[in-house]
Every structure is written in structure tokens, then in C-alpha cells.
């Protein structure tokens, strides 16, 4: 008995519709993705006459929120003890030396608490500090 050699089966994945599938997936993820900006704490920013944008990209900015109840949030992470702020900022400075600090402090907050935040930032070697305000102040 003779065995016949089977012909090879051409196993190939059809790629003609691949760009259509990729395009549909791209559209789906663009529509389904929600880019959320963190609102931080419930902070009422002070008024200002002149406001200037922070130079550079937002990638090198660490935002610190402080409300009138002495609660502090640093980049979506609640700081339990104010003395921990120096270590957090110092670690961020080690990873990225171009970091700038953006302070969003409630206008009804106490100045002694703001001074504590400043001293902790100084101890953490954070020297580039910016303050946020809303336009609309009339100080004439």
C-alpha cells in the first residue's frame, strides 16, 4: 500500500480587514476614555489682578492643595501629617529635578498653616513655588 503525500495546507491569517479593525478599536477607545482632572480639595482660590501661566509643561508640576480645615493633598494623595510633605516633595525632586510646586491654598486658610507648608517645602529643597489664583480681583 502506497501512501500519498498530502499537499501542504496554506495557513495564513487574512490581513485585509486588519486596518478596519484597528481603526474601529482606536475610535472606541477615544470615545470611551474619560480624561479626568483632579479637583483636589474644596478650595476657594483668592482673587488676583494679574495672572501668569506656569512656563513649561504640566508634566513637571506638583500640585499641592490646602483648604481652610488644614487638610493637604499632594498630587491626588492625601498628606496625613504636614511633616510628611518634605519627604514627598524631596522624592519627587530626586526623580525629576525640573519639578515646580503649584500651591492652591484656600483664601480663608490661616497664614500660620501656609508658613508650615512653606517651611516643609524648604526642608524638602523645593524652591520653585507658584501660587494659584482666579482672575477678577480689583485692588485699585
C-alpha positions in Angstrom: 0.0 0.0 0.0 1.3 3.3 -1.0 0.8 6.5 1.0 0.3 9.7 -0.9 1.9 12.8 0.4 -0.6 15.3 1.4 -0.4 18.7 -0.1 0.5 21.4 2.4 -2.3 23.5 3.6 -1.7 27.2 3.4 -2.3 28.5 6.9 -2.4 32.3 6.7 -4.3 34.9 8.6 -6.1 37.2 6.3 -4.9 40.7 7.0 -7.1 42.6 4.6 -9.5 43.8 7.3 -6.9 44.5 9.9 -6.7 48.3 9.3 -10.5 48.5 9.7 -10.4 46.6 13.0 -7.6 48.8 14.3 -9.4 51.9 13.3 -12.6 50.8 15.0 -10.7 50.0 18.2 -9.0 53.4 18.1 -12.3 55.2 17.7 -13.8 53.1 20.5 -11.0 53.9 23.0 -11.1 57.6 22.0 -14.8 57.8 22.7 -14.8 55.6 25.8 -11.8 57.2 27.6 -12.6 59.9 30.0 -9.7 62.2 30.9 -10.4 63.3 34.5 -8.7 66.3 36.1 -8.4 66.1 39.8 -10.4 68.8 41.5 -8.4 68.5 44.7 -10.0 69.7 47.9 -12.8 72.2 48.1 -10.6 75.2 47.8 -11.8 78.8 47.1 -8.8 80.4 45.4 -8.1 84.1 46.1 -8.7 86.8 43.5 -5.9 88.4 41.6 -5.5 91.3 39.2 -2.7 89.8 37.0 -2.3 86.1 36.4 0.6 84.4 34.6 0.7 80.8 33.3 3.4 78.5 34.6 6.1 78.1 32.0 6.9 74.6 30.8 4.7 71.5 30.7 2.3 70.2 33.3 4.3 67.1 33.5 6.9 68.9 35.7 4.4 70.4 38.1 3.4 69.0 41.5 0.1 70.5 42.8 -0.4 70.9 46.5 -3.9 71.7 47.7 -4.6 73.1 51.2 -8.0 74.0 52.5 -9.2 76.1 55.4 -9.6 72.9 57.6 -5.8 72.3 57.4 -6.1 69.3 55.0 -3.4 68.9 52.4 -3.4 66.9 49.2 -0.3 66.4 47.0 -0.9 65.1 43.5 -4.1 63.2 44.4 -2.6 61.8 47.6 -3.8 63.0 51.0 -1.0 64.0 53.3 -1.8 62.9 56.8 1.0 64.7 58.6 2.3 68.1 57.4 5.9 66.9 58.1 5.5 64.1 55.5 5.3 66.8 52.8 9.0 67.4 52.8 9.7 63.7 52.1 7.1 63.5 49.4 8.5 66.6 47.6 12.1 65.5 48.1 11.4 62.1 46.5 9.7 63.8 43.6 12.7 66.2 43.1 15.0 63.2 43.1 13.0 61.6 40.2 12.6 64.9 38.3 14.8 67.9 39.2 12.8 70.2 36.9 9.7 70.0 39.2 7.9 73.2 40.1 5.4 73.3 43.0 1.9 74.8 42.4 0.2 75.8 45.6 -3.6 76.0 45.6 -4.4 77.4 49.0 -7.9 78.4 50.2 -8.3 82.1 50.6 -9.8 81.6 54.1 -6.9 79.5 55.2 -4.7 80.6 58.1 -1.3 82.1 57.4 0.4 80.1 60.1 -0.6 76.9 58.3 0.7 78.3 55.0 4.0 79.1 56.7 4.2 75.5 57.9 3.7 74.3 54.3 6.5 76.7 53.2 8.9 75.6 55.8 8.3 71.9 54.9 8.8 72.7 51.2 12.1 74.5 52.0 13.3 71.5 54.1 12.4 69.3 51.1 14.6 71.5 48.9 11.6 72.7 46.8 12.4 76.3 45.8 10.3 76.8 42.7 6.9 77.6 44.1 3.9 79.1 42.3 0.6 80.3 43.7 -2.8 79.8 42.1 -5.5 82.5 42.0 -8.6 83.3 39.9 -8.8 86.4 37.8 -11.1 89.2 38.8 -9.6 91.0 41.7 -10.0 94.8 41.9 -7.2 96.2 44.1 -7.1 99.8 43.0 
